Amino acid sequence: MTLTYDPEKRRIVKVGIIGCGEIAQVAHIATLGFLSDYFLVTYLCDVSQQALDHCARKVAGHTPKLSTNAEELCASPEVDAVLVCNATAFHPTHAILALRNNKHVLVEKPLALCYRDMEALEAAEKQSEASLFVGYMRRYAPAFLQAITEIGDRSQIQYARVRDIIGPNSFFVNQSGTFPKKFSDFRKEDLEELAAKDRDIAEEALLRDFGVPVNDETQKMLAILGGLGSHDLSAMREVLGMPRCVKGASLQWPIWSALFQYDGFPVIYESGINSVPIFDAHIEIYTADKIVRVNYDTPYVKGLPITITIREKTEGPSGETQYQERCVRVTYEDPYTIEFKEWYNCIVSGKKPKTTIADVREDLDIFKMLMQSAFGK
């Protein structure tokens, strides 16, 4: 992605990171370090002091300040922008805290799992001088954007498949060369606060928003839709728009599926986790004359390209019908890097991101469709 800013005059954005778990260790701290002409990590926050100490050593060329208090980080003049990548239950709370301190904020997905929290985020952003950017990095990949151009007019679509069945994340993480560590030095009151927030959000989303029972099965599916599922469903929305309805859904661990009905065509969604160590993720769109497929690989191994496969009917030199297959690798630049560059553009130029609160609220609408189809009375 080409930026329009002169490197010699470029503003360095000081970033505070809330959450020093796996994604911060494997991807975010390193990526921000590689983008040292754009960002400087100045502050880290986590409830684990051991995680803070470990991640501080991962920040290249600079010693960040450390805190177990998110409010301290958000209020600091050493922070221009906040990256929220801690436990999902705290995403709305800490994003709102950043916005109230007029700090631009990038929130890892899922932004929120209930409409109440979405509305609170919208109100906070409206009153803030800063903006909120949601971390759906697959949607910023150049291959994904080029695939949308290849598809062209949606009225030509006949069928689509959204698939994301992957091996255990630990397999890819352990081979990423980043050596992440897990810690357990959590205070009892922090664990109790997290558990209480998780319960509150589950009841708000499942019972009040979706009208389905609150039990172990529905809570697990809500969490996994917000995690793995939101990547695919968010990308599906950008390519195809919102589905009209869910014709049927089988939401069960470890692999689940659903049939969405669009105006004029169906979409199969299938996702899950098994023990086969591959990353089988793609979106494939069929038209009468062309099949376009976006192929995703694990983002935890830097530099694995997202590619497009295009299969189509073409015309030969004598007018005869031919078959052509193309594989397009747009770039080796990884989606997290491209996403952070786009976030930088939004911060320094005031550009509005496409992954806004209003945009990702539609993910909740799809979660509601799925949960009511699978678990509704």
C-alpha positions as CSV (number, residue, x, y, z in Angstrom):
1,M,0.0,0.0,0.0
2,T,1.5,3.4,-1.0
3,L,1.3,6.2,1.5
4,T,1.3,9.8,0.4
5,Y,3.5,11.1,3.2
6,D,7.1,12.2,2.8
7,P,9.1,10.0,5.2
8,E,11.3,13.0,6.2
9,K,8.3,14.9,7.3
10,R,6.2,11.9,8.5
11,R,4.7,12.1,12.0
12,I,5.6,9.2,14.3
13,V,2.4,8.0,16.1
14,K,3.1,6.9,19.7
15,V,1.1,3.8,20.5
16,G,0.0,2.3,23.7
17,I,-1.0,-1.4,23.7
18,I,-3.6,-2.8,26.0
19,G,-3.2,-6.6,26.2
20,C,0.1,-8.5,26.0
21,G,-1.1,-11.9,25.1
22,E,-0.6,-14.1,22.1
23,I,-1.6,-11.7,19.3
24,A,0.5,-8.8,20.7
25,Q,3.5,-11.1,21.1
26,V,3.2,-12.9,17.8
27,A,2.2,-10.1,15.5
28,H,1.4,-6.6,16.8
29,I,4.6,-5.6,18.7
30,A,6.8,-6.9,15.9
31,T,4.8,-5.3,13.1
32,L,4.7,-1.9,14.8
33,G,8.5,-2.3,15.2
34,F,9.0,-3.0,11.5
35,L,6.9,0.2,10.8
36,S,9.3,2.4,12.9
37,D,8.9,5.2,10.4
38,Y,5.2,5.4,11.3
39,F,4.8,4.1,14.9
40,L,6.6,4.0,18.2
41,V,5.3,1.7,21.0
42,T,5.6,3.9,24.1
43,Y,3.3,2.1,26.6
44,L,2.2,-1.4,27.5
45,C,-0.7,-2.5,29.7
46,D,-1.7,-5.9,31.0
47,V,-3.0,-7.4,34.3
48,S,0.0,-9.8,34.2
49,Q,3.3,-8.2,35.3
50,Q,5.2,-11.2,33.8
51,A,3.5,-10.6,30.4
52,L,4.4,-6.9,30.7
53,D,8.1,-7.6,31.4
54,H,8.2,-10.2,28.6
55,C,6.6,-7.9,26.0
56,A,8.7,-4.9,27.0
57,R,11.8,-6.9,25.9
58,K,10.1,-7.4,22.5
59,V,9.8,-3.7,21.8
60,A,12.7,-2.9,19.5
61,G,14.9,0.1,20.1
62,H,12.9,1.6,22.9
63,T,11.9,0.8,26.5
64,P,8.1,1.4,26.9
65,K,6.4,2.4,30.1
66,L,4.5,-0.4,31.8
67,S,1.2,-0.4,33.7
68,T,-1.5,-2.7,34.9
69,N,-3.9,0.2,34.7
70,A,-5.6,0.9,31.3
71,E,-6.8,4.3,32.4
72,E,-3.2,5.4,33.1
73,L,-2.1,4.4,29.6
74,C,-5.1,6.1,27.9
75,A,-4.6,9.3,29.8
76,S,-0.8,9.5,29.2
77,P,0.6,12.3,27.0
78,E,3.1,9.6,25.8
79,V,0.3,7.9,23.9
80,D,-1.3,9.2,20.7
81,A,-3.2,6.1,19.8
82,V,-4.3,2.9,21.6
83,L,-4.3,-0.7,20.3
84,V,-6.8,-2.8,22.2
85,C,-6.0,-6.5,21.9
86,N,-6.8,-8.0,25.3
87,A,-9.7,-10.3,26.4
88,T,-12.8,-9.7,24.3
89,A,-15.0,-8.8,27.3
90,F,-12.8,-5.7,27.8
91,H,-12.7,-4.5,24.2
92,P,-15.7,-2.1,24.6
93,T,-14.6,-0.8,28.0
94,H,-11.0,0.0,27.0
95,A,-12.0,1.4,23.6
96,I,-14.4,3.8,25.2
97,L,-11.7,4.7,27.7
98,A,-9.3,5.6,24.8
99,L,-12.0,7.6,23.0
100,R,-12.8,9.6,26.2
101,N,-9.2,10.5,26.3
102,N,-9.3,11.6,22.7
103,K,-7.0,8.8,21.6
104,H,-7.4,7.1,18.3
105,V,-8.0,3.4,18.9
106,L,-7.7,0.2,16.9
107,V,-9.7,-2.6,18.5
108,E,-9.0,-6.2,17.6
109,K,-12.0,-8.2,16.6
110,P,-14.6,-8.8,17.9
111,L,-15.3,-5.2,18.8
112,A,-18.3,-6.1,20.9
113,L,-20.8,-9.0,21.2
114,C,-24.0,-7.2,22.1
115,Y,-25.9,-4.2,20.8
116,R,-25.7,-2.4,24.2
117,D,-21.9,-2.2,24.0
118,M,-22.0,-1.2,20.3
119,E,-24.3,1.7,21.2
120,A,-22.0,2.8,24.0
121,L,-19.1,2.7,21.6
122,E,-21.0,4.8,19.1
123,A,-21.9,7.4,21.7
124,A,-18.2,7.6,22.9
125,E,-16.9,8.0,19.4
126,K,-19.4,10.7,18.6
127,Q,-18.3,12.7,21.7
128,S,-14.5,12.1,21.0
129,E,-12.0,14.0,18.9
130,A,-10.6,10.6,17.9
131,S,-11.8,7.7,15.8
132,L,-12.2,4.0,16.2
133,F,-10.8,1.4,13.7
134,V,-11.7,-2.3,14.0
135,G,-9.0,-4.8,13.2
136,Y,-10.3,-6.9,10.3
137,M,-7.0,-7.2,8.5
138,R,-8.2,-9.7,5.9
139,R,-10.4,-7.0,4.4
140,Y,-7.5,-4.7,3.8
141,A,-5.4,-7.3,1.9
142,P,-4.8,-6.1,-1.7
143,A,-5.7,-9.6,-3.0
144,F,-9.1,-9.4,-1.3
145,L,-9.8,-5.9,-2.8
146,Q,-8.6,-7.1,-6.3
147,A,-10.9,-10.1,-6.1
148,I,-13.9,-7.8,-5.5
149,T,-12.9,-6.0,-8.7
150,E,-12.6,-9.3,-10.6
151,I,-16.1,-10.3,-9.5
152,G,-17.7,-7.1,-10.7
153,D,-21.4,-6.7,-10.7
154,R,-23.0,-8.6,-7.8
155,S,-26.1,-9.3,-10.0
156,Q,-24.0,-11.9,-11.9
157,I,-23.3,-14.0,-8.8
158,Q,-24.8,-17.5,-8.9
159,Y,-23.3,-19.0,-5.8
160,A,-20.6,-18.5,-3.1
161,R,-18.8,-20.4,-0.5
162,V,-17.1,-19.1,2.6
163,R,-14.8,-21.6,4.3
164,D,-12.5,-21.5,7.2
165,I,-11.6,-24.9,8.7
166,I,-8.1,-24.8,10.2
167,G,-5.8,-26.8,12.3
168,P,-4.9,-25.9,15.9
169,N,-3.7,-22.3,16.2
170,S,-0.8,-23.5,18.4
171,F,0.7,-25.4,15.5
172,F,1.1,-22.2,13.4
173,V,2.1,-20.1,16.5
174,N,4.8,-22.5,17.5
175,Q,6.3,-22.3,14.1
176,S,6.1,-18.5,13.8
177,G,9.6,-17.9,15.3
178,T,8.1,-15.4,17.7
179,F,8.3,-17.5,20.9
180,P,5.2,-16.3,22.6
181,K,4.7,-17.1,26.3
182,K,1.6,-17.6,28.5
183,F,1.5,-16.3,32.1
184,S,-0.7,-17.0,35.0
185,D,0.2,-14.3,37.6
186,F,-3.3,-12.9,37.6
187,R,-4.9,-11.5,40.7
188,K,-8.1,-13.2,41.9
189,E,-10.1,-10.0,41.5
190,D,-9.0,-9.6,37.9
191,L,-10.1,-13.1,37.1
192,E,-13.4,-12.5,38.8
193,E,-14.0,-9.3,36.9
194,L,-13.4,-11.0,33.6
195,A,-15.7,-13.9,34.5
196,A,-18.4,-11.4,35.5
197,K,-18.1,-9.4,32.3
198,D,-18.2,-12.6,30.2
199,R,-21.5,-13.7,32.0
200,D,-23.0,-10.2,31.6
201,I,-22.2,-10.0,27.9
202,A,-23.5,-13.6,27.2
203,E,-26.8,-12.9,28.9
204,E,-27.2,-9.5,27.2
205,A,-26.3,-11.0,23.7
206,L,-28.0,-14.4,23.9
207,L,-31.0,-13.7,26.0
208,R,-31.9,-10.1,25.3
209,D,-30.5,-9.5,21.8
210,F,-30.9,-12.9,20.2
211,G,-33.6,-14.5,22.2
212,V,-31.9,-17.9,22.6
213,P,-31.1,-19.9,25.8
214,V,-27.9,-19.1,27.7
215,N,-26.0,-22.4,28.2
216,D,-22.5,-23.8,27.6
217,E,-23.2,-24.5,23.9
218,T,-24.6,-21.1,23.0
219,Q,-21.9,-19.3,25.0
220,K,-19.2,-21.2,23.2
221,M,-20.7,-20.5,19.8
222,L,-21.1,-16.8,20.6
223,A,-17.4,-16.7,21.5
224,I,-16.2,-18.6,18.4
225,L,-18.4,-16.5,16.1
226,G,-16.9,-13.4,17.5
227,G,-13.4,-14.9,17.1
228,L,-12.8,-17.1,14.1
229,G,-16.2,-16.5,12.5
230,S,-16.1,-12.7,12.4
231,H,-13.2,-12.7,10.0
232,D,-15.1,-14.6,7.4
233,L,-18.5,-13.1,7.9
234,S,-17.2,-9.6,7.8
235,A,-15.3,-10.3,4.6
236,M,-18.4,-12.0,3.2
237,R,-20.4,-8.8,3.9
238,E,-18.0,-6.7,2.0
239,V,-17.9,-9.0,-1.0
240,L,-21.6,-9.9,-1.1
241,G,-23.5,-7.5,1.1
242,M,-25.9,-8.6,3.9
243,P,-27.7,-11.9,3.5
244,R,-31.5,-11.8,3.4
245,C,-31.9,-14.7,5.9
246,V,-30.4,-18.0,7.2
247,K,-32.2,-21.0,5.6
248,G,-30.6,-23.4,8.1
249,A,-27.6,-23.6,10.5
250,S,-25.9,-26.3,12.4
251,L,-23.7,-24.6,15.1
252,Q,-21.8,-27.2,17.0
253,W,-18.3,-27.6,18.1
254,P,-15.8,-28.3,16.5
255,I,-17.1,-27.7,12.9
256,W,-20.3,-25.8,12.0
257,S,-22.1,-24.7,8.9
258,A,-25.0,-22.6,7.6
259,L,-26.8,-21.7,4.4
260,F,-27.4,-18.0,3.8
261,Q,-30.0,-16.8,1.2
262,Y,-29.1,-13.7,-0.8
263,D,-31.3,-12.1,-3.5
264,G,-30.7,-14.5,-6.4
265,F,-28.1,-16.9,-5.0
266,P,-27.2,-19.1,-1.9
267,V,-24.0,-18.9,0.2
268,I,-22.6,-21.9,2.1
269,Y,-20.6,-21.0,5.2
270,E,-18.5,-23.6,6.9
271,S,-16.0,-23.2,9.6
272,G,-14.3,-24.9,12.5
273,I,-11.1,-26.3,14.0
274,N,-9.7,-29.8,13.7
275,S,-6.3,-31.4,14.3
276,V,-5.0,-31.4,10.6
277,P,-2.2,-28.9,10.5
278,I,-3.4,-26.8,7.5
279,F,-5.1,-23.4,7.2
280,D,-8.0,-24.0,4.8
281,A,-9.6,-20.6,4.5
282,H,-11.1,-19.0,1.4
283,I,-14.0,-17.1,-0.2
284,E,-15.1,-18.5,-3.6
285,I,-17.6,-16.7,-5.8
286,Y,-19.2,-18.3,-8.9
287,T,-20.7,-16.4,-11.8
288,A,-21.8,-17.8,-15.2
289,D,-18.4,-17.3,-16.8
290,K,-15.9,-16.9,-13.9
291,I,-15.0,-18.4,-10.5
292,V,-13.0,-16.1,-8.2
293,R,-11.4,-17.5,-5.1
294,V,-9.5,-15.6,-2.4
295,N,-7.0,-17.9,-0.6
296,Y,-6.0,-17.1,2.9
297,D,-3.1,-18.6,4.9
298,T,-2.3,-18.2,8.5
299,P,-1.4,-14.6,9.5
300,Y,0.9,-15.9,12.3
301,V,3.7,-16.8,9.8
302,K,4.8,-13.5,8.3
303,G,5.0,-13.2,4.6
304,L,2.7,-16.0,3.5
305,P,0.8,-14.4,0.6
306,I,-2.9,-14.1,0.2
307,T,-3.6,-15.1,-3.4
308,I,-6.5,-15.0,-5.9
309,T,-7.4,-18.0,-8.1
310,I,-9.4,-17.1,-11.2
311,R,-11.0,-19.8,-13.4
312,E,-13.0,-18.6,-16.3
313,K,-14.4,-19.2,-19.8
314,T,-12.5,-17.3,-22.4
315,E,-12.4,-17.0,-26.2
316,G,-9.6,-18.4,-28.3
317,P,-8.0,-16.7,-31.3
318,S,-10.5,-18.4,-33.6
319,G,-13.5,-17.6,-31.4
320,E,-13.5,-21.0,-29.8
321,T,-14.4,-21.4,-26.1
322,Q,-11.4,-22.0,-23.9
323,Y,-10.7,-22.5,-20.2
324,Q,-8.2,-20.3,-18.4
325,E,-6.9,-20.5,-14.8
326,R,-4.8,-17.8,-13.2
327,C,-3.2,-17.5,-9.8
328,V,-2.5,-13.9,-8.8
329,R,-0.1,-13.0,-5.9
330,V,-0.6,-9.3,-5.4
331,T,2.0,-8.9,-2.7
332,Y,4.0,-10.6,0.0
333,E,3.2,-7.7,2.4
334,D,1.2,-9.2,5.2
335,P,-2.3,-8.1,6.1
336,Y,-1.3,-6.8,9.6
337,T,1.3,-4.5,8.0
338,I,-1.2,-3.2,5.4
339,E,-3.8,-2.7,8.1
340,F,-1.5,-0.7,10.4
341,K,-0.5,1.5,7.4
342,E,-4.2,2.2,6.8
343,W,-4.7,2.9,10.5
344,Y,-1.8,5.4,10.3
345,N,-3.5,7.1,7.3
346,C,-6.7,7.4,9.3
347,I,-4.9,8.9,12.3
348,V,-2.8,11.5,10.5
349,S,-5.2,12.5,7.6
350,G,-8.5,12.1,9.4
351,K,-9.6,9.5,6.9
352,K,-12.6,7.4,8.0
353,P,-11.8,3.7,8.1
354,K,-14.1,1.2,6.4
355,T,-14.2,-1.0,9.4
356,T,-16.2,1.3,11.6
357,I,-18.5,0.7,14.5
358,A,-21.5,0.9,12.2
359,D,-19.9,-1.5,9.7
360,V,-19.1,-4.2,12.3
361,R,-22.5,-3.9,14.0
362,E,-23.8,-5.8,11.0
363,D,-21.7,-8.8,12.2
364,L,-24.0,-8.9,15.2
365,D,-27.0,-8.9,12.9
366,I,-25.5,-12.0,11.2
367,F,-24.7,-13.7,14.6
368,K,-28.3,-13.1,15.5
369,M,-29.6,-14.8,12.4
370,L,-27.3,-17.8,12.9
371,M,-28.0,-18.2,16.6
372,Q,-31.8,-17.9,16.1
373,S,-31.7,-20.4,13.3
374,A,-29.7,-23.0,15.3
375,F,-31.0,-22.4,18.8
376,G,-34.3,-20.6,18.5
377,K,-37.5,-22.1,19.7
